[in-house]
């Protein structure tokens, strides 16, 4: 296990258990105690957990990890979801993409799609995003016309939030909005952990003719703090094959097209 994977594993364990001990984790991950102590010290410096004598406890931020520490979670599922969602976009479309690891895969799939590739491509698709990491990847793609909202950057997610974002979003019309969510439930709708992110997502959804939620199955049937939109505003849910069949049935009963990959 390399250091990147080990750091992710440590964060997962701390978030799941609330407290970890160096000796126990060293045995579990099959590395030395000195290595675990260095890793925990590094994560504490990033304010992702709190060091204790002999271990660490969960920090509040550990439940809203920076994108660089979340990308390996269910990576295969997210890549398949991203490709399937990108397949819903046609040439000339204006696409809204919120922040998140799964929406990042949507953006990557759009950028590398044969539909928008080729030497003749110049602004074949317009992408509006509030995510700095997505903007960074798309800025060098000539086939993408990139529009970045204003706002204040959140280091936990690389997303731009605050009312400043609305000044751009409310002046635009979108063909489709891809929403990354922390939870989506057939009864309560789509939610995010952070109210600022939820508000920007809500604004993008309101400007779109079609709203597509992209979420791996761990988020399906779950709930989070801040509402993005009711389920009646969601047209399509793209998720993986592990989603609970009862949840899938209830989404469809409420008029949501569910695509499982």
URVENCOR-V325326 format. One record per residue. N is the residue number from 0. RES is the residue in one letter. SS is DSSP state (hx for helix, st for strand, lp for the rest). PHI is phi as a letter, one per 40 degrees, with the letter a starting at -180 (* if undefined). D_FIRST is the distance of its C-alpha to the first C-alpha in whole Angstrom. Layout:
n:N res:RES ss:SS phi:PHI d_first:D_FIRST
n:N res:RES ss:SS phi:PHI d_first:D_FIRST
This chain:
n:0 res:X ss:lp phi:* d_first:0
n:1 res:X ss:lp phi:c d_first:4
n:2 res:X ss:hx phi:c d_first:7
n:3 res:X ss:hx phi:d d_first:8
n:4 res:X ss:hx phi:c d_first:6
n:5 res:X ss:hx phi:c d_first:6
n:6 res:X ss:hx phi:c d_first:10
n:7 res:X ss:hx phi:c d_first:11
n:8 res:X ss:hx phi:c d_first:10
n:9 res:X ss:hx phi:c d_first:12
n:10 res:X ss:hx phi:c d_first:15
n:11 res:X ss:hx phi:c d_first:15
n:12 res:X ss:hx phi:c d_first:15
n:13 res:X ss:hx phi:c d_first:18
n:14 res:X ss:hx phi:c d_first:20
n:15 res:X ss:hx phi:c d_first:20
n:16 res:X ss:hx phi:b d_first:21
n:17 res:X ss:lp phi:g d_first:23
n:18 res:X ss:st phi:a d_first:22
n:19 res:X ss:st phi:b d_first:19
n:20 res:X ss:st phi:b d_first:19
n:21 res:X ss:hx phi:d d_first:17
n:22 res:X ss:hx phi:c d_first:17
n:23 res:X ss:hx phi:c d_first:17
n:24 res:X ss:hx phi:c d_first:13
n:25 res:X ss:hx phi:c d_first:12
n:26 res:X ss:hx phi:c d_first:13
n:27 res:X ss:hx phi:c d_first:12
n:28 res:X ss:hx phi:c d_first:8
n:29 res:X ss:lp phi:f d_first:9
n:30 res:X ss:lp phi:b d_first:9
n:31 res:X ss:lp phi:c d_first:12
n:32 res:X ss:hx phi:c d_first:15
n:33 res:X ss:hx phi:c d_first:16
n:34 res:X ss:hx phi:c d_first:12
n:35 res:X ss:hx phi:c d_first:12
n:36 res:X ss:hx phi:c d_first:16
n:37 res:X ss:hx phi:c d_first:15
n:38 res:X ss:hx phi:c d_first:13
n:39 res:X ss:hx phi:c d_first:16
n:40 res:X ss:hx phi:c d_first:18
n:41 res:X ss:hx phi:c d_first:17
n:42 res:X ss:hx phi:c d_first:17
n:43 res:X ss:hx phi:c d_first:21
n:44 res:X ss:hx phi:c d_first:22
n:45 res:X ss:lp phi:c d_first:21
n:46 res:X ss:lp phi:g d_first:23
n:47 res:X ss:lp phi:c d_first:20
n:48 res:X ss:st phi:a d_first:21
n:49 res:X ss:st phi:b d_first:23
n:50 res:X ss:st phi:c d_first:22
n:51 res:X ss:st phi:b d_first:24
n:52 res:X ss:lp phi:c d_first:25
n:53 res:X ss:lp phi:g d_first:22
n:54 res:X ss:st phi:i d_first:20
n:55 res:X ss:st phi:a d_first:21
n:56 res:X ss:st phi:b d_first:22
n:57 res:X ss:st phi:c d_first:22
n:58 res:X ss:lp phi:c d_first:24
n:59 res:X ss:hx phi:d d_first:26
n:60 res:X ss:hx phi:c d_first:24
n:61 res:X ss:hx phi:c d_first:21
n:62 res:X ss:hx phi:c d_first:23
n:63 res:X ss:lp phi:b d_first:24
n:64 res:X ss:lp phi:c d_first:20
n:65 res:X ss:lp phi:d d_first:21
n:66 res:X ss:hx phi:d d_first:20
n:67 res:X ss:hx phi:c d_first:17
n:68 res:X ss:hx phi:c d_first:15
n:69 res:X ss:hx phi:b d_first:16
n:70 res:X ss:lp phi:c d_first:16
n:71 res:X ss:lp phi:c d_first:13
n:72 res:X ss:lp phi:c d_first:15
n:73 res:X ss:lp phi:f d_first:17
n:74 res:X ss:hx phi:d d_first:16
n:75 res:X ss:hx phi:c d_first:18
n:76 res:X ss:hx phi:c d_first:21
n:77 res:X ss:hx phi:c d_first:22
n:78 res:X ss:hx phi:c d_first:22
n:79 res:X ss:hx phi:c d_first:24
n:80 res:X ss:hx phi:c d_first:26
n:81 res:X ss:hx phi:c d_first:26
n:82 res:X ss:hx phi:c d_first:28
n:83 res:X ss:hx phi:c d_first:30
n:84 res:X ss:hx phi:c d_first:31
n:85 res:X ss:hx phi:c d_first:32
n:86 res:X ss:lp phi:c d_first:34
n:87 res:X ss:lp phi:c d_first:37
n:88 res:X ss:lp phi:b d_first:38
n:89 res:X ss:lp phi:b d_first:40
n:90 res:X ss:lp phi:d d_first:42
n:91 res:X ss:lp phi:g d_first:43
n:92 res:X ss:lp phi:c d_first:42
n:93 res:X ss:st phi:b d_first:41
n:94 res:X ss:st phi:b d_first:38
n:95 res:X ss:st phi:c d_first:37
n:96 res:X ss:st phi:b d_first:33
n:97 res:X ss:lp phi:c d_first:31
n:98 res:X ss:lp phi:c d_first:28
n:99 res:X ss:lp phi:h d_first:25
n:100 res:X ss:hx phi:c d_first:22
n:101 res:X ss:hx phi:c d_first:24
n:102 res:X ss:hx phi:c d_first:27
n:103 res:X ss:hx phi:c d_first:25
n:104 res:X ss:hx phi:c d_first:24
n:105 res:X ss:hx phi:c d_first:28
n:106 res:X ss:hx phi:c d_first:29
n:107 res:X ss:hx phi:c d_first:26
n:108 res:X ss:hx phi:c d_first:28
n:109 res:X ss:hx phi:c d_first:31
n:110 res:X ss:hx phi:c d_first:31
n:111 res:X ss:hx phi:b d_first:30
n:112 res:X ss:lp phi:c d_first:32
n:113 res:X ss:lp phi:c d_first:35
n:114 res:X ss:lp phi:c d_first:37
n:115 res:X ss:lp phi:b d_first:37
n:116 res:X ss:lp phi:c d_first:36
n:117 res:X ss:lp phi:g d_first:38
n:118 res:X ss:lp phi:c d_first:40
n:119 res:X ss:lp phi:c d_first:43
n:120 res:X ss:lp phi:c d_first:41
n:121 res:X ss:lp phi:a d_first:42
n:122 res:X ss:lp phi:g d_first:41
n:123 res:X ss:lp phi:c d_first:41
n:124 res:X ss:st phi:a d_first:39
n:125 res:X ss:st phi:b d_first:39
n:126 res:X ss:st phi:b d_first:36
n:127 res:X ss:st phi:b d_first:37
n:128 res:X ss:st phi:a d_first:34
n:129 res:X ss:lp phi:b d_first:33
n:130 res:X ss:st phi:b d_first:30
n:131 res:X ss:hx phi:c d_first:29
n:132 res:X ss:hx phi:c d_first:26
n:133 res:X ss:hx phi:c d_first:28
n:134 res:X ss:hx phi:d d_first:31
n:135 res:X ss:hx phi:c d_first:29
n:136 res:X ss:hx phi:c d_first:27
n:137 res:X ss:hx phi:c d_first:31
n:138 res:X ss:lp phi:c d_first:33
n:139 res:X ss:lp phi:c d_first:33
n:140 res:X ss:lp phi:c d_first:34
n:141 res:X ss:lp phi:c d_first:37
n:142 res:X ss:lp phi:c d_first:38
n:143 res:X ss:st phi:b d_first:37
n:144 res:X ss:st phi:c d_first:39
n:145 res:X ss:st phi:b d_first:37
n:146 res:X ss:st phi:b d_first:39
n:147 res:X ss:st phi:b d_first:37
n:148 res:X ss:lp phi:c d_first:38
n:149 res:X ss:lp phi:c d_first:39
n:150 res:X ss:lp phi:h d_first:38
n:151 res:X ss:st phi:b d_first:36
n:152 res:X ss:st phi:c d_first:32
n:153 res:X ss:st phi:c d_first:30
n:154 res:X ss:lp phi:c d_first:27
n:155 res:X ss:lp phi:c d_first:25
n:156 res:X ss:lp phi:b d_first:25
n:157 res:X ss:lp phi:g d_first:27
n:158 res:X ss:st phi:c d_first:30
n:159 res:X ss:st phi:c d_first:33
n:160 res:X ss:st phi:b d_first:36
n:161 res:X ss:lp phi:g d_first:39
n:162 res:X ss:lp phi:d d_first:43
n:163 res:X ss:hx phi:d d_first:42
n:164 res:X ss:hx phi:c d_first:40
n:165 res:X ss:hx phi:c d_first:43
n:166 res:X ss:hx phi:c d_first:45
n:167 res:X ss:hx phi:c d_first:44
n:168 res:X ss:hx phi:d d_first:43
n:169 res:X ss:lp phi:c d_first:46
n:170 res:X ss:lp phi:c d_first:48
n:171 res:X ss:lp phi:b d_first:46
n:172 res:X ss:lp phi:b d_first:46
n:173 res:X ss:st phi:b d_first:43
n:174 res:X ss:st phi:c d_first:43
n:175 res:X ss:st phi:a d_first:39
n:176 res:X ss:st phi:b d_first:37
n:177 res:X ss:st phi:c d_first:33
n:178 res:X ss:st phi:b d_first:32
n:179 res:X ss:st phi:c d_first:29
n:180 res:X ss:lp phi:b d_first:29
n:181 res:X ss:lp phi:c d_first:28
n:182 res:X ss:st phi:a d_first:30
n:183 res:X ss:st phi:a d_first:33
n:184 res:X ss:st phi:b d_first:35
n:185 res:X ss:lp phi:c d_first:38
n:186 res:X ss:lp phi:c d_first:40
n:187 res:X ss:lp phi:c d_first:39
n:188 res:X ss:st phi:g d_first:38
n:189 res:X ss:st phi:c d_first:35
n:190 res:X ss:st phi:b d_first:34
n:191 res:X ss:st phi:b d_first:31
n:192 res:X ss:lp phi:c d_first:30
n:193 res:X ss:lp phi:b d_first:32
n:194 res:X ss:hx phi:c d_first:36
n:195 res:X ss:hx phi:c d_first:36
n:196 res:X ss:hx phi:c d_first:33
n:197 res:X ss:hx phi:c d_first:35
n:198 res:X ss:hx phi:c d_first:38
n:199 res:X ss:hx phi:c d_first:37
n:200 res:X ss:hx phi:d d_first:36
n:201 res:X ss:hx phi:c d_first:39
n:202 res:X ss:hx phi:c d_first:41
n:203 res:X ss:hx phi:c d_first:39
n:204 res:X ss:hx phi:c d_first:40
n:205 res:X ss:hx phi:c d_first:44
n:206 res:X ss:lp phi:c d_first:44
n:207 res:X ss:st phi:b d_first:43
n:208 res:X ss:st phi:c d_first:45
n:209 res:X ss:st phi:b d_first:42
n:210 res:X ss:st phi:b d_first:39
n:211 res:X ss:st phi:b d_first:35
n:212 res:X ss:st phi:c d_first:33
n:213 res:X ss:st phi:b d_first:29
n:214 res:X ss:lp phi:a d_first:27
n:215 res:X ss:lp phi:c d_first:24
n:216 res:X ss:hx phi:c d_first:26
n:217 res:X ss:hx phi:c d_first:24
n:218 res:X ss:hx phi:b d_first:27
n:219 res:X ss:st phi:c d_first:29
n:220 res:X ss:lp phi:g d_first:32
n:221 res:X ss:lp phi:c d_first:31
n:222 res:X ss:lp phi:b d_first:32
n:223 res:X ss:lp phi:b d_first:32
n:224 res:X ss:lp phi:c d_first:34
n:225 res:X ss:st phi:b d_first:36
n:226 res:X ss:st phi:c d_first:38
n:227 res:X ss:st phi:c d_first:37
n:228 res:X ss:st phi:a d_first:40
n:229 res:X ss:lp phi:c d_first:41
n:230 res:X ss:hx phi:c d_first:40
n:231 res:X ss:hx phi:c d_first:44
n:232 res:X ss:hx phi:c d_first:42
n:233 res:X ss:lp phi:c d_first:39
n:234 res:X ss:lp phi:c d_first:40
n:235 res:X ss:st phi:b d_first:37
n:236 res:X ss:st phi:b d_first:34
n:237 res:X ss:st phi:b d_first:31
n:238 res:X ss:st phi:a d_first:28
n:239 res:X ss:lp phi:b d_first:26
n:240 res:X ss:lp phi:c d_first:27
n:241 res:X ss:lp phi:c d_first:26
n:242 res:X ss:lp phi:c d_first:29
n:243 res:X ss:lp phi:d d_first:31
n:244 res:X ss:hx phi:d d_first:34
n:245 res:X ss:hx phi:c d_first:37
n:246 res:X ss:hx phi:c d_first:35
n:247 res:X ss:hx phi:d d_first:35
n:248 res:X ss:hx phi:d d_first:39
n:249 res:X ss:hx phi:c d_first:40
n:250 res:X ss:hx phi:c d_first:39
n:251 res:X ss:hx phi:c d_first:41
n:252 res:X ss:hx phi:c d_first:44
n:253 res:X ss:lp phi:c d_first:44
n:254 res:X ss:lp phi:g d_first:44
n:255 res:X ss:lp phi:c d_first:40
n:256 res:X ss:st phi:c d_first:39
n:257 res:X ss:st phi:b d_first:36
n:258 res:X ss:st phi:b d_first:34
n:259 res:X ss:st phi:b d_first:31
n:260 res:X ss:lp phi:b d_first:28
